[in-house]
């Protein structure tokens, strides 16, 4: 059994599907009906991880990496082929009712709100489904509304809401029954800048004030940088990195580059100890090489060229993840 501090624990979690192989030839359709040939496809392979209570973790990976399948096993929707999984101390697929009380979820384009009803009516239905007392319901709705501002549009039928408004209502609905764990798939999709900040503040409140464990899947690297204490990178169904963003920077080659703007077009940018990454007219980006530091490059540029603007920038998160995937692919196919 997992420790009490762990909200989620998996050991060797694996999910394999049997997929019918397309038949070819003149009578291929008939043969596939009479004696179909099936191949095994492993979507999640030997996934071992843990998430503590009060921790916000980013589950990241390219499309088809196994993120959604992993979350479906954690929520009890799918039964693993092999391995162990514990969510809030129980095996989710064996005790679906109790597991549903422990988790809340927002999945991408899917909604748990009634499409033709105002969101406030859906909140009332959720209150009845989970037998939430009127006092607790009103208190939780006030807390949620203070951060997400859902009362501004909760009398609007869900089908008439913008995507960002609907996702904010889905987030509110996901925490009404006070779950210990939240699973979120692209929670800031379709939102404007103000709504994104509200949503990020809401998620941080759920983690730090409420002590919930949050598992976040997203392609928005700003969400990852602003919210995630740990990141779990999966690719081809396998866990390839588990650690902090600082750990990822150390492991996958974070670097600082110098972006410079010249007062007039420069034909060629030659600086000792630096490699030109890009150069067009009055703008260039250089990376230090060898023992050179960004500060050395800055001094050399100022000494040689009519510099009017300069910035030292760190490798962005997208490049770090790309480096991690490329390193994994090289290892796999070596």
HUPESUL-V405719 format. One record per residue. RES is the residue in three letters. NEAR is the number of other C-alpha atoms within 10 Angstrom. Layout:
BEGIN
<<RES & NEAR> <RES & NEAR>>
END
This chain:
BEGIN
<<UNK & 9> <UNK & 16> <UNK & 11> <UNK & 10> <UNK & 13> <UNK & 18> <UNK & 24> <UNK & 22> <UNK & 24> <UNK & 19> <UNK & 15> <UNK & 16> <UNK & 22> <UNK & 24> <UNK & 23> <UNK & 14> <UNK & 13> <UNK & 11> <UNK & 12> <UNK & 12> <UNK & 12> <UNK & 11> <UNK & 15> <UNK & 10> <UNK & 7> <UNK & 8> <UNK & 9> <UNK & 13> <UNK & 13> <UNK & 11> <UNK & 14> <UNK & 16> <UNK & 10> <UNK & 9> <UNK & 8> <UNK & 16> <UNK & 14> <UNK & 13> <UNK & 11> <UNK & 11> <UNK & 11> <UNK & 17> <UNK & 20> <UNK & 26> <UNK & 22> <UNK & 18> <UNK & 21> <UNK & 16> <UNK & 15> <UNK & 18> <UNK & 20> <UNK & 20> <UNK & 21> <UNK & 21> <UNK & 21> <UNK & 27> <UNK & 25> <UNK & 23> <UNK & 27> <UNK & 23> <UNK & 23> <UNK & 16> <UNK & 11> <UNK & 13> <UNK & 19> <UNK & 23> <UNK & 23> <UNK & 17> <UNK & 19> <UNK & 21> <UNK & 21> <UNK & 16> <UNK & 20> <UNK & 25> <UNK & 25> <UNK & 20> <UNK & 13> <UNK & 15> <UNK & 16> <UNK & 21> <UNK & 14> <UNK & 14> <UNK & 15> <UNK & 17> <UNK & 27> <UNK & 21> <UNK & 25> <UNK & 24> <UNK & 18> <UNK & 19> <UNK & 19> <UNK & 25> <UNK & 20> <UNK & 11> <UNK & 11> <UNK & 15> <UNK & 11> <UNK & 13> <UNK & 23> <UNK & 16> <UNK & 14> <UNK & 21> <UNK & 24> <UNK & 24> <UNK & 23> <UNK & 23> <UNK & 17> <UNK & 15> <UNK & 12> <UNK & 10> <UNK & 17> <UNK & 15> <UNK & 22> <UNK & 16> <UNK & 14> <UNK & 12> <UNK & 16> <UNK & 19> <UNK & 27> <UNK & 22> <UNK & 15> <UNK & 21> <UNK & 23> <UNK & 15> <UNK & 14> <UNK & 19> <UNK & 18> <UNK & 12> <UNK & 10> <UNK & 13> <UNK & 11> <UNK & 16> <UNK & 11> <UNK & 12> <UNK & 8> <UNK & 14> <UNK & 19> <UNK & 13> <UNK & 12> <UNK & 17> <UNK & 18> <UNK & 15> <UNK & 14> <UNK & 23> <UNK & 16> <UNK & 13> <UNK & 18> <UNK & 23> <UNK & 19> <UNK & 22> <UNK & 16> <UNK & 10> <UNK & 17> <UNK & 20> <UNK & 13> <UNK & 15> <UNK & 18> <UNK & 23> <UNK & 15> <UNK & 14> <UNK & 17> <UNK & 11> <UNK & 16> <UNK & 18> <UNK & 22> <UNK & 24> <UNK & 25> <UNK & 25> <UNK & 29> <UNK & 24> <UNK & 24> <UNK & 25> <UNK & 26> <UNK & 22> <UNK & 20> <UNK & 22> <UNK & 22> <UNK & 20> <UNK & 19> <UNK & 22> <UNK & 32> <UNK & 25> <UNK & 22> <UNK & 23> <UNK & 22> <UNK & 17> <UNK & 26> <UNK & 24> <UNK & 16> <UNK & 15> <UNK & 18> <UNK & 11> <UNK & 10> <UNK & 8> <UNK & 18> <UNK & 19> <UNK & 16> <UNK & 16> <UNK & 23> <UNK & 18> <UNK & 15> <UNK & 20> <UNK & 23> <UNK & 20> <UNK & 15> <UNK & 22> <UNK & 19> <UNK & 14> <UNK & 10> <UNK & 15> <UNK & 17> <UNK & 25> <UNK & 26> <UNK & 28> <UNK & 23> <UNK & 25> <UNK & 25> <UNK & 20> <UNK & 17> <UNK & 14> <UNK & 14> <UNK & 13> <UNK & 20> <UNK & 22> <UNK & 15> <UNK & 11> <UNK & 17> <UNK & 21> <UNK & 15> <UNK & 23> <UNK & 23> <UNK & 20> <UNK & 22> <UNK & 24> <UNK & 23> <UNK & 19> <UNK & 22> <UNK & 20> <UNK & 21> <UNK & 16> <UNK & 20> <UNK & 18> <UNK & 13> <UNK & 15> <UNK & 17> <UNK & 11> <UNK & 14> <UNK & 20> <UNK & 18> <UNK & 11> <UNK & 13> <UNK & 16> <UNK & 13> <UNK & 18> <UNK & 15> <UNK & 16> <UNK & 22> <UNK & 23> <UNK & 19> <UNK & 20> <UNK & 19> <UNK & 18> <UNK & 12> <UNK & 13> <UNK & 12> <UNK & 16> <UNK & 10> <UNK & 11> <UNK & 17> <UNK & 14> <UNK & 17> <UNK & 12> <UNK & 17> <UNK & 23> <UNK & 16> <UNK & 16> <UNK & 12> <UNK & 12> <UNK & 16> <UNK & 11> <UNK & 12> <UNK & 16> <UNK & 19> <UNK & 19> <UNK & 21> <UNK & 25> <UNK & 20> <UNK & 22> <UNK & 13> <UNK & 7> <UNK & 8> <UNK & 13> <UNK & 16> <UNK & 21> <UNK & 12> <UNK & 15> <UNK & 23> <UNK & 20> <UNK & 11> <UNK & 16> <UNK & 21> <UNK & 15> <UNK & 10> <UNK & 11> <UNK & 15> <UNK & 15> <UNK & 17> <UNK & 12> <UNK & 12> <UNK & 17> <UNK & 13> <UNK & 16> <UNK & 13> <UNK & 12> <UNK & 13> <UNK & 15> <UNK & 18> <UNK & 13> <UNK & 13> <UNK & 20> <UNK & 20> <UNK & 14> <UNK & 17> <UNK & 21> <UNK & 20> <UNK & 12> <UNK & 13> <UNK & 17> <UNK & 13> <UNK & 10> <UNK & 9> <UNK & 8> <UNK & 6> <UNK & 6>>
END
